[in-house]
Amino acid sequence: MHHVTARIEERKARVAAHPFYRWVSNGDAPLARRFDFAPVLANFIMAFADMNKWFMRYASPASDYERAINKHTREDESHSRLYIEDWRKLGLDARLGWRASDTLAWYYASPETEAFREHGMDILRMLTENEDPLVRFALMESIEAWGHVMFSASSSAACELSRTSGAEYHYFGPYHLKRELGHLLAGGKLFERSSLDEGRRRRALALVDRLFDIAEAESDRLFEFAREVIERGGGAPSVRDAVQHTRDSSVESPPRRAAEGPLSESAARVQRVLDARKREAAGHPLFAWMRDARGAEPLAKLRHLALFWAPDCMGYRDLNAHALTYAAPGDARERAINRWVADLGTHHRLFLNDWTRLGLDERLGFSASDTLDFYCRSAHSEVQRQSMASFVKLAFRHPAAPLRFWLLEALEASGEAFFDHTRRLAERVESQGDLRLDYLAGRHDVSHRALAADPEADAVRFKAVALDPHDEEAAVAMVNTVFDRLGQQFSASLEQATRDGFALD
């Protein structure tokens, strides 16, 4: 393990020399503006608790190593709260002037946060693919080492700012830095005394290097963004550009997936499970509430549904773009998956347009920090965040195209009853005026972009592929996981709509 810790120290020293950290601690920017880079880190910081809970932590720890890692993750869960507190003390809400829709666009779709979201997904992949605690420790220790570089730089600036503002900045200041140093190596000696065989050491070193490659790339982007904002005089970044593209809905969209042919015997068995789960899901009480003509009006019901489902509708973009897409597709099957997810990764634009047309910004009155708090760490979004973590892990654990097909098939099928009912509500709302709700009315193809022709990929028939017993079992398990998770979300959505008292009429 000493080879690994030496590599971490070497790469830590290299990233610590990056000019961004000198700029934060002792740059020439006005002190009150020194933390204007903070919004770019929102994705990594706000998702860090979920990363700890559902990717780093062991559900059933079976060794001292796994128990030590679990203890470490519980401390890191609280840091997103400190970040929100500092965001407000730094006056970012007033400076940015973002509403809920702006913040959702920034967090889930903005070009400024794209690299950070992609890198975050890459870290989730590394954690998913490395269950061995001795190897996983190397990645976690690297993350902590990079954090130490960041908070050592930010702490001095935060202390200086505190002397003029009178506020104490717990996330960027010495409070967080001291907590990092206090728990970083709490179980470190246990790991440092361990010996790694050649295979483990090679995997651990590769994780260290990849993590610090990410750290250096993100430091570049942070420095560019910080200087750009200062030089521009502090104007809020444009956050809605990412959601503007739609095409004429009167133009028919060519199908990305060719019609399926005959099913293999194994595929037929998986399909029967999928069909049974679809029938079961369609009977959920949420849909009876959506059909009930009594009580809330269709417009109010759609507002409640949009409020609850925003993390799914917006987060589906990165699940497709960064977990299900093949970066270098090796054959027609992988290209076929890429063509499908290229469409699915565009629907968030329509959702945000619907959000705006439903007037949710005005009715909620959420600031940027309120939106981040509500969707990234509150009990209101816990079930959605856990579901997304489950889907991301399934994508990374099953890289073969036929299995990713069944994951996508399950995800799409799980929403059929939901969109059938939102469509009915949306059509009733649209018939009463000039309000257009493309996402909730199920007109998702208006966001699809033209793709280059690929007849070979379009000819792939995934359901004709025979699955071996192991893959068939995995496909069935994925179907059940997707529908189990969505069933929990249906229940939580109904409870929030009928009991939580949001004034959305």
Secondary structure per residue as TSV (DSSP state, phi and psi in degrees):
chain	resnum	aa	ss	phi	psi
A	1	M	-	360.0	-24.0
A	2	H	H	-64.2	-26.7
A	3	H	H	-64.0	-37.8
A	4	V	H	-70.7	-47.4
A	5	T	H	-65.5	-33.2
A	6	A	H	-65.2	-40.2
A	7	R	H	-64.3	-39.3
A	8	I	H	-61.2	-45.3
A	9	E	H	-64.3	-38.2
A	10	E	H	-63.7	-48.0
A	11	R	H	-71.4	-32.5
A	12	K	H	-62.5	-44.2
A	13	A	H	-62.8	-35.9
A	14	R	H	-67.7	-44.2
A	15	V	H	-71.8	-31.0
A	16	A	H	-64.6	-22.3
A	17	A	T	-83.1	-0.6
A	18	H	S	-64.8	139.7
A	19	P	H	-62.8	-20.4
A	20	F	H	-60.0	-40.9
A	21	Y	H	-73.6	-30.3
A	22	R	H	-68.6	-38.3
A	23	W	H	-62.7	-42.5
A	24	V	H	-64.7	-47.7
A	25	S	H	-79.4	-31.7
A	26	N	H	-151.6	37.8
A	27	G	-	-82.2	178.2
A	28	D	S	-94.7	3.8
A	29	A	S	-71.9	150.4
A	30	P	-	-55.1	137.9
A	31	L	G	-56.8	-39.4
A	32	A	G	-66.5	-14.9
A	33	R	G	-108.4	2.7
A	34	R	T	-64.6	-21.5
A	35	F	T	-105.5	22.2
A	36	D	T	-68.1	-9.7
A	37	F	T	-77.8	-12.7
A	38	A	G	-54.3	-40.3
A	39	P	G	-60.9	-28.4
A	40	V	G	-67.0	-24.8
A	41	L	G	-88.4	1.0
A	42	A	H	-55.9	-42.7
A	43	N	H	-62.5	-49.5
A	44	F	H	-65.7	-43.9
A	45	I	H	-71.1	-46.4
A	46	M	H	-71.2	-25.1
A	47	A	T	-90.0	-2.3
A	48	F	H	-67.9	-35.7
A	49	A	H	-62.9	-42.0
A	50	D	H	-66.9	-37.0
A	51	M	H	-60.4	-41.3
A	52	N	I	-67.1	-45.3
A	53	K	I	-69.4	-41.8
A	54	W	I	-116.0	-1.0
A	55	F	I	-127.3	-39.7
A	56	M	I	-84.3	-37.8
A	57	R	S	-77.8	146.5
A	58	Y	-	-94.9	127.3
A	59	A	S	-63.0	-37.3
A	60	S	S	-134.1	81.3
A	61	P	-	-60.5	131.7
A	62	A	-	-115.9	6.0
A	63	S	S	-153.1	167.5
A	64	D	H	-61.6	-34.4
A	65	Y	H	-62.7	-47.0
A	66	E	H	-67.8	-37.0
A	67	R	H	-67.2	-36.0
A	68	A	H	-66.3	-40.5
A	69	I	H	-64.0	-42.8
A	70	N	H	-61.4	-40.3
A	71	K	H	-62.1	-41.5
A	72	H	H	-61.9	-41.1
A	73	T	H	-67.1	-27.4
A	74	R	H	-69.4	-31.8
A	75	E	H	-67.6	-42.8
A	76	D	H	-72.2	-12.1
A	77	E	T	-64.8	-26.5
A	78	S	T	-86.2	-7.2
A	79	H	H	-71.9	-27.1
A	80	S	H	-64.0	-31.2
A	81	R	H	-63.8	-41.4
A	82	L	H	-64.6	-37.1
A	83	Y	H	-63.9	-43.7
A	84	I	H	-62.1	-41.4
A	85	E	H	-60.6	-46.0
A	86	D	H	-66.1	-38.7
A	87	W	H	-52.6	-46.5
A	88	R	H	-70.8	-41.1
A	89	K	H	-65.7	-30.7
A	90	L	T	-79.2	-3.3
A	91	G	T	72.7	24.5
A	92	L	H	-69.1	-31.9
A	93	D	H	-58.9	-49.0
A	94	A	H	-68.8	-39.0
A	95	R	H	-68.1	-40.0
A	96	L	H	-81.4	-38.4
A	97	G	-	67.5	26.2
A	98	W	-	-79.4	140.4
A	99	R	-	-90.2	-177.8
A	100	A	H	-60.2	-44.8
A	101	S	H	-63.2	-38.7
A	102	D	H	-61.5	-43.2
A	103	T	H	-68.6	-39.9
A	104	L	H	-62.9	-41.4
A	105	A	H	-63.2	-43.2
A	106	W	H	-63.1	-46.6
A	107	Y	H	-70.3	-39.2
A	108	Y	H	-106.0	-16.9
A	109	A	H	-144.1	-4.8
A	110	S	-	-70.0	140.5
A	111	P	H	-58.2	-31.2
A	112	E	H	-66.2	-27.8
A	113	T	H	-104.3	1.5
A	114	E	H	-57.0	-50.7
A	115	A	H	-62.6	-37.0
A	116	F	H	-68.9	-36.4
A	117	R	H	-68.8	-41.9
A	118	E	H	-64.3	-43.5
A	119	H	H	-65.2	-39.4
A	120	G	H	-59.9	-41.2
A	121	M	H	-65.7	-35.1
A	122	D	H	-64.6	-38.7
A	123	I	H	-65.7	-39.6
A	124	L	H	-62.2	-38.1
A	125	R	H	-62.7	-45.2
A	126	M	H	-61.6	-40.0
A	127	L	H	-67.2	-41.6
A	128	T	H	-64.8	-38.7
A	129	E	H	-82.3	-6.4
A	130	N	-	-128.9	84.6
A	131	E	-	-77.5	-24.8
A	132	D	-	-59.9	119.9
A	133	P	H	-63.5	-30.1
A	134	L	H	-69.1	-31.6
A	135	V	H	-81.3	-43.2
A	136	R	H	-60.9	-34.8
A	137	F	H	-56.3	-39.3
A	138	A	H	-61.1	-40.9
A	139	L	H	-68.6	-45.0
A	140	M	H	-64.4	-40.2
A	141	E	H	-65.6	-34.1
A	142	S	H	-67.0	-42.0
A	143	I	H	-60.2	-44.4
A	144	E	H	-64.8	-38.1
A	145	A	H	-64.9	-41.5
A	146	W	H	-64.3	-41.0
A	147	G	H	-59.1	-38.0
A	148	H	H	-63.9	-38.4
A	149	V	H	-61.9	-48.0
A	150	M	H	-60.7	-49.3
A	151	F	H	-78.8	-22.4
A	152	S	H	-66.0	-39.3
A	153	A	H	-72.5	-45.0
A	154	S	H	-72.3	-27.6
A	155	S	H	-63.4	-41.8
A	156	S	H	-66.7	-40.6
A	157	A	H	-66.4	-39.3
A	158	A	H	-65.6	-39.8
A	159	C	H	-62.7	-43.1
A	160	E	H	-65.2	-40.6
A	161	L	H	-66.6	-36.6
A	162	S	H	-59.3	-34.5
A	163	R	H	-66.2	-26.3
A	164	T	H	-97.5	-31.9
A	165	S	H	-92.5	-23.7
A	166	G	-	80.6	-2.3
A	167	A	-	-96.0	149.9
A	168	E	-	-104.4	126.4
A	169	Y	-	-99.9	99.6
A	170	H	T	-72.1	-33.9
A	171	Y	T	-78.0	-52.1
A	172	F	T	-86.1	-9.2
A	173	G	S	-98.3	-168.5
A	174	P	H	-65.5	-23.9
A	175	Y	H	-57.4	-49.6
A	176	H	H	-67.8	-42.0
A	177	L	H	-60.1	-42.3
A	178	K	H	-65.3	-38.5
A	179	R	H	-67.0	-37.0
A	180	E	H	-60.6	-48.1
A	181	L	H	-67.2	-29.6
A	182	G	H	-72.0	-30.0
A	183	H	H	-116.5	-8.1
A	184	L	H	-55.9	-47.1
A	185	L	T	-107.6	23.1
A	186	A	T	-58.1	-36.7
A	187	G	T	-111.9	10.9
A	188	G	H	-62.7	-40.6
A	189	K	H	-60.9	-36.7
A	190	L	H	-56.9	-44.7
A	191	F	H	-76.0	-39.6
A	192	E	H	-66.2	-24.5
A	193	R	T	-80.8	-5.9
A	194	S	-	-83.0	152.7
A	195	S	-	-105.6	141.2
A	196	L	-	-113.0	135.9
A	197	D	-	-73.1	173.8
A	198	E	H	-61.2	-40.2
A	199	G	H	-64.5	-46.0
A	200	R	H	-63.3	-43.1
A	201	R	H	-63.7	-40.5
A	202	R	H	-63.1	-44.5
A	203	R	H	-65.5	-41.5
A	204	A	H	-64.3	-44.5
A	205	L	H	-64.2	-37.6
A	206	A	H	-63.5	-38.7
A	207	L	H	-66.4	-41.9
A	208	V	H	-59.0	-48.8
A	209	D	H	-65.2	-40.7
A	210	R	H	-64.9	-42.0
A	211	L	H	-63.0	-42.9
A	212	F	H	-76.1	-25.2
A	213	D	H	-61.6	-42.3
A	214	I	H	-62.2	-43.9
A	215	A	H	-59.5	-42.7
A	216	E	H	-68.3	-40.6
A	217	A	H	-64.9	-40.8
A	218	E	H	-72.1	-32.4
A	219	S	H	-63.5	-40.2
A	220	D	H	-57.6	-47.8
A	221	R	H	-67.8	-39.3
A	222	L	H	-61.2	-42.0
A	223	F	H	-66.6	-43.4
A	224	E	H	-60.6	-46.1
A	225	F	H	-65.4	-44.7
A	226	A	H	-60.7	-46.3
A	227	R	H	-67.5	-37.4
A	228	E	H	-63.6	-42.4
A	229	V	H	-66.6	-43.3
A	230	I	H	-64.3	-46.9
A	231	E	H	-65.6	-27.7
A	232	R	T	-81.4	-6.8
A	233	G	T	86.8	16.5
A	234	G	S	90.6	10.2
A	235	G	-	-62.5	143.7
A	236	A	-	-66.0	139.7
A	237	P	-	-59.4	150.4
A	238	S	-	-78.3	118.6
A	239	V	-	-109.0	-9.5
A	240	R	S	-96.5	-4.7
A	241	D	G	-59.4	-30.5
A	242	A	G	-70.6	-10.3
A	243	V	G	-122.1	16.3
A	244	Q	-	-87.4	-22.1
A	245	H	-	-73.4	121.2
A	246	T	-	-143.0	159.3
A	247	R	-	-114.1	175.3
A	248	D	-	-66.4	120.1
A	249	S	T	-68.7	-12.1
A	250	S	T	-79.9	-12.8
A	251	V	S	-87.8	123.7
A	252	E	-	-68.9	134.9
A	253	S	-	-90.2	125.7
A	254	P	-	-66.8	141.1
A	255	P	-	-67.3	140.2
A	256	R	S	-83.8	-24.2
A	257	R	S	-113.0	124.1
A	258	A	-	-67.4	157.0
A	259	A	-	-58.9	139.0
A	260	E	-	-75.7	142.3
A	261	G	-	-90.6	-156.0
A	262	P	-	-60.3	148.2
A	263	L	-	-88.5	142.6
A	264	S	-	-69.3	163.7
A	265	E	H	-60.6	-41.3
A	266	S	H	-68.1	-41.3
A	267	A	H	-63.9	-37.1
A	268	A	H	-62.0	-37.1
A	269	R	H	-68.5	-41.6
A	270	V	H	-63.9	-41.1
A	271	Q	H	-62.0	-37.3
A	272	R	H	-63.8	-40.1
A	273	V	H	-63.9	-44.1
A	274	L	H	-61.1	-44.6
A	275	D	H	-63.9	-38.8
A	276	A	H	-65.5	-41.2
A	277	R	H	-68.3	-33.8
A	278	K	H	-64.1	-43.8
A	279	R	H	-63.0	-41.2
A	280	E	H	-63.4	-44.7
A	281	A	H	-63.6	-37.0
A	282	A	H	-64.0	-19.1
A	283	G	T	-91.3	9.1
A	284	H	-	-67.2	143.6
A	285	P	H	-58.6	-22.8
A	286	L	H	-55.8	-38.6
A	287	F	H	-76.1	-29.6
A	288	A	H	-64.4	-39.8
A	289	W	H	-63.3	-39.6
A	290	M	H	-67.4	-32.8
A	291	R	H	-82.0	-22.9
A	292	D	-	-63.5	121.2
A	293	A	S	-76.3	-12.6
A	294	R	S	-86.1	166.2
A	295	G	S	79.7	-137.2
A	296	A	S	-63.6	147.4
A	297	E	-	-73.0	158.0
A	298	P	H	-52.6	-39.8
A	299	L	H	-63.4	-43.4
A	300	A	H	-65.8	-38.7
A	301	K	H	-63.1	-42.9
A	302	L	H	-63.5	-36.6
A	303	R	H	-64.1	-43.2
A	304	H	H	-61.6	-42.5
A	305	L	H	-66.8	-43.0
A	306	A	H	-63.4	-40.1
A	307	L	H	-58.7	-45.5
A	308	F	H	-73.5	-42.5
A	309	W	H	-89.3	4.4
A	310	A	H	-53.8	-44.0
A	311	P	H	-61.6	-34.2
A	312	D	H	-72.4	-48.3
A	313	C	H	-66.0	-36.8
A	314	M	H	-84.0	-41.1
A	315	G	H	-71.6	-18.0
A	316	Y	H	-61.5	-27.1
A	317	R	H	-60.6	-50.6
A	318	D	H	-75.2	-30.1
A	319	L	I	-57.2	-44.2
A	320	N	I	-74.1	-45.6
A	321	A	I	-72.8	-34.0
A	322	H	I	-119.4	-8.2
A	323	A	I	-116.0	-37.8
A	324	L	I	-97.1	-19.5
A	325	T	S	-77.4	140.4
A	326	Y	-	-88.3	119.7
A	327	A	S	-64.1	-35.2
A	328	A	S	-134.8	78.4
A	329	P	-	-58.0	132.9
A	330	G	-	-96.9	-12.8
A	331	D	S	-157.3	-178.6
A	332	A	H	-63.5	-34.3
A	333	R	H	-62.9	-46.2
A	334	E	H	-68.1	-34.6
A	335	R	H	-66.4	-35.3
A	336	A	H	-63.7	-41.8
A	337	I	H	-62.4	-44.7
A	338	N	H	-60.0	-37.6
A	339	R	H	-68.3	-36.3
A	340	W	H	-67.7	-50.4
A	341	V	H	-71.3	-20.8
A	342	A	H	-61.5	-35.4
A	343	D	H	-72.8	-48.2
A	344	L	H	-62.5	-27.8
A	345	G	T	-79.5	6.8
A	346	T	T	-108.1	-9.3
A	347	H	H	-70.0	-20.6
A	348	H	H	-59.9	-30.0
A	349	R	H	-60.1	-43.8
A	350	L	H	-67.0	-37.8
A	351	F	H	-61.3	-45.3
A	352	L	H	-65.0	-36.7
A	353	N	H	-62.7	-41.7
A	354	D	H	-63.4	-42.7
A	355	W	H	-53.6	-47.5
A	356	T	H	-65.1	-43.6
A	357	R	H	-67.9	-26.4
A	358	L	T	-77.4	-7.1
A	359	G	T	71.9	27.3
A	360	L	H	-69.7	-32.8
A	361	D	H	-57.2	-47.0
A	362	E	H	-69.1	-40.6
A	363	R	H	-72.8	-34.7
A	364	L	H	-81.9	-40.6
A	365	G	-	66.8	25.1
A	366	F	-	-72.1	136.1
A	367	S	-	-82.4	178.5
A	368	A	H	-60.5	-46.9
A	369	S	H	-66.9	-35.1
A	370	D	H	-60.9	-43.0
A	371	T	H	-65.4	-45.7
A	372	L	H	-61.6	-42.2
A	373	D	H	-64.4	-43.5
A	374	F	H	-66.5	-45.1
A	375	Y	H	-94.4	-14.6
A	376	C	H	-113.5	-13.2
A	377	R	T	-147.9	-4.7
A	378	S	S	-87.5	166.1
A	379	A	G	-64.0	-23.7
A	380	H	G	-61.0	-31.1
A	381	S	G	-112.5	6.1
A	382	E	H	-58.8	-46.0
A	383	V	H	-66.8	-37.4
A	384	Q	H	-66.9	-41.5
A	385	R	H	-66.2	-38.2
A	386	Q	H	-67.5	-38.2
A	387	S	H	-61.0	-47.3
A	388	M	H	-61.5	-38.7
A	389	A	H	-60.6	-41.0
A	390	S	H	-63.6	-42.0
A	391	F	H	-69.2	-38.8
A	392	V	H	-62.5	-44.3
A	393	K	H	-63.1	-39.6
A	394	L	H	-61.9	-42.0
A	395	A	H	-61.5	-43.5
A	396	F	H	-76.5	-29.0
A	397	R	H	-78.2	-17.0
A	398	H	-	-129.6	75.5
A	399	P	-	-75.2	-15.7
A	400	A	S	-65.7	136.2
A	401	A	H	-57.9	-42.5
A	402	P	H	-60.7	-32.7
A	403	L	H	-78.5	-38.6
A	404	R	H	-62.7	-32.6
A	405	F	H	-58.4	-46.6
A	406	W	H	-69.0	-31.8
A	407	L	H	-63.9	-46.7
A	408	L	H	-62.8	-42.0
A	409	E	H	-60.3	-41.1
A	410	A	H	-67.8	-43.8
A	411	L	H	-60.7	-45.3
A	412	E	H	-68.2	-40.9
A	413	A	H	-66.4	-33.2
A	414	S	H	-66.1	-20.0
A	415	G	T	-96.8	0.1
A	416	E	H	-62.4	-49.7
A	417	A	H	-65.1	-37.7
A	418	F	H	-61.9	-50.7
A	419	F	H	-73.3	-26.1
A	420	D	H	-61.6	-39.6
A	421	H	H	-79.6	-37.9
A	422	T	H	-65.6	-33.9
A	423	R	H	-60.5	-44.4
A	424	R	H	-62.1	-43.5
A	425	L	H	-65.2	-44.5
A	426	A	H	-63.6	-39.8
A	427	E	H	-65.5	-35.6
A	428	R	H	-65.9	-41.1
A	429	V	H	-65.8	-45.1
A	430	E	H	-63.3	-33.0
A	431	S	H	-70.1	-15.0
A	432	Q	T	-95.7	-1.2
A	433	G	S	-177.7	-156.1
A	434	D	S	-101.8	15.9
A	435	L	-	-75.7	128.8
A	436	R	-	-116.4	128.3
A	437	L	-	-128.1	79.3
A	438	D	T	-62.3	-43.0
A	439	Y	T	-66.8	-53.4
A	440	L	T	-70.0	-23.5
A	441	A	T	-84.8	-0.2
A	442	G	T	81.5	14.6
A	443	R	-	-90.4	56.6
A	444	H	G	-69.6	-24.1
A	445	D	G	-69.9	-11.5
A	446	V	G	-69.4	-12.3
A	447	S	G	-96.5	-5.9
A	448	H	-	-73.6	140.3
A	449	R	-	-97.9	157.6
A	450	A	-	-70.0	138.0
A	451	L	-	-117.0	153.0
A	452	A	-	-63.2	146.4
A	453	A	-	-62.0	141.0
A	454	D	-	-149.6	76.5
A	455	P	H	-57.2	-34.7
A	456	E	H	-64.6	-43.3
A	457	A	H	-68.0	-40.3
A	458	D	H	-67.5	-19.1
A	459	A	T	-86.4	-5.8
A	460	V	-	-64.6	133.5
A	461	R	-	-116.7	91.8
A	462	F	G	-65.9	-33.4
A	463	K	G	-75.3	-10.2
A	464	A	G	-86.0	-9.7
A	465	V	S	-74.6	128.1
A	466	A	-	-80.3	126.2
A	467	L	-	-95.6	137.9
A	468	D	-	-72.5	166.5
A	469	P	H	-55.1	-37.8
A	470	H	H	-66.2	-45.8
A	471	D	H	-69.2	-35.7
A	472	E	H	-63.0	-43.2
A	473	E	H	-62.0	-40.6
A	474	A	H	-64.9	-40.3
A	475	A	H	-64.0	-43.8
A	476	V	H	-63.8	-41.6
A	477	A	H	-62.9	-39.0
A	478	M	H	-64.3	-43.8
A	479	V	H	-57.3	-47.2
A	480	N	H	-66.2	-39.4
A	481	T	H	-61.9	-46.5
A	482	V	H	-59.3	-47.5
A	483	F	H	-74.2	-31.3
A	484	D	H	-63.1	-46.2
A	485	R	H	-65.2	-44.4
A	486	L	H	-67.5	-31.4
A	487	G	H	-62.1	-40.6
A	488	Q	H	-64.3	-37.1
A	489	Q	H	-70.0	-37.5
A	490	F	H	-58.3	-43.7
A	491	S	H	-65.7	-43.9
A	492	A	H	-66.2	-36.4
A	493	S	H	-63.9	-42.9
A	494	L	H	-64.5	-41.8
A	495	E	H	-63.9	-44.1
A	496	Q	H	-64.7	-39.8
A	497	A	H	-69.0	-31.0
A	498	T	H	-105.6	-13.1
A	499	R	H	-126.8	-24.7
A	500	D	S	-79.9	-14.3
A	501	G	-	77.3	24.1
A	502	F	-	-68.8	131.9
A	503	A	-	-85.0	87.0
A	504	L	-	-117.0	12.6
A	505	D	-	-70.8	360.0
